[in-house]
Each structure stands twice: as structure tokens, then as C-alpha cells.
């Protein structure tokens, strides 16, 4: 099971637009449904990029949504997203 990461832990360095204690996975789900960049990387999760491999349950459930279409860019893993945000984004 993956450890839940919150913005309080990550701080303002990686995600300057967010200052809440919400789990990062929940913020990405909100990005998808609100069509708005909430983590400050200029991209919207589920439209501009997705995270490959094992992800937190909230994101795994989101990919089961009937409207989910796999974006053309991806980040190799959840831990890579946490550590590097979109620095390692790759085209499918």
C-alpha cells in the first residue's frame, strides 16, 4: 500500500499553489473533475498526464471512470511524481 502524501509534508517548494493538508492524490482527482491545475505544474491530471504503475486508490478509482481517456503523457511512477513532479514526463 502506498503511503499517503499531503501538501503539508511537501511544502511550498514543489507545489506553491497549494497550502492544505489534503492528500496529494485527492488534489489530483480534484484537478480531473474541476479541469484546473491545482498542484502548480501547469498540467491537469487525467487530461494532460497520468501516472503509470501503482497509484493511490483514489487515482486508481478515477481511471475506472467511464469518461477516463488515457492522456498522451505520463510520469513513470507515483514516487517519481512525488519526488520530481513533472520533470520526468514522457510521451506515450
C-alpha positions in Angstrom: 0.0 0.0 0.0 1.4 3.4 -0.9 2.0 6.0 1.8 -0.3 9.0 1.5 1.5 12.3 1.0 0.0 15.6 1.9 0.9 19.1 0.8 1.8 19.9 4.4 4.7 17.4 4.1 5.7 18.5 0.6 5.7 22.2 1.4 5.7 25.2 -0.8 8.8 24.3 -2.8 7.2 21.6 -5.0 3.6 22.8 -5.0 3.5 26.6 -4.4 -0.2 26.9 -5.3 -1.5 24.6 -2.6 -1.4 25.0 1.1 -3.8 22.4 2.5 -3.4 19.1 4.4 -5.3 17.2 1.6 -3.7 14.1 0.3 -1.9 14.7 -3.0 -3.9 12.0 -4.7 -7.2 13.8 -3.7 -5.8 17.0 -5.2 -5.1 15.3 -8.5 -8.7 13.9 -8.5 -10.0 17.4 -8.0 -7.8 18.6 -10.9 -9.5 16.0 -13.1 -13.1 16.9 -12.2 -12.5 20.7 -12.0 -10.4 21.0 -15.1 -8.0 23.2 -13.2 -4.3 22.9 -12.3 -4.2 22.6 -8.5 -0.6 21.4 -7.9 1.1 24.2 -9.7 2.8 22.3 -12.5 0.8 23.8 -15.3 -0.9 20.5 -16.3 -4.2 18.9 -15.4 -4.1 15.3 -14.2 -6.1 12.9 -16.3 -6.1 15.3 -19.3 -2.5 16.4 -19.8 -0.8 13.5 -18.0 -1.3 10.3 -15.9 0.9 8.3 -13.6 1.9 4.8 -14.6 2.2 1.9 -12.3 0.7 1.5 -8.8 -1.0 4.7 -7.7 -3.1 5.5 -4.5 -6.6 4.1 -4.5 -8.3 7.5 -5.4 -6.3 7.7 -8.6 -6.8 4.0 -9.5 -10.6 4.5 -9.0 -10.5 7.6 -11.2 -9.1 5.5 -14.1 -12.2 3.3 -13.9 -14.4 6.3 -14.6 -16.3 5.8 -17.9 -15.0 9.2 -19.1 -11.4 8.4 -18.4 -9.2 8.6 -21.6 -5.5 7.9 -21.1 -3.5 11.1 -21.7 -0.6 11.1 -24.2 2.0 12.0 -21.5 2.8 10.0 -18.4 5.1 10.0 -15.3 6.7 6.6 -14.7 5.6 6.1 -11.1 3.9 7.7 -8.1 7.2 8.0 -6.2 8.7 9.8 -9.3 5.8 12.3 -9.3 6.2 12.9 -5.6 10.0 13.4 -5.9 10.2 15.2 -9.2 6.7 16.4 -10.1 6.6 16.6 -13.9 10.4 16.7 -14.5 10.3 13.1 -15.9 7.2 13.4 -18.0 7.3 11.2 -21.1 5.2 10.9 -24.3 3.3 7.6 -24.7 
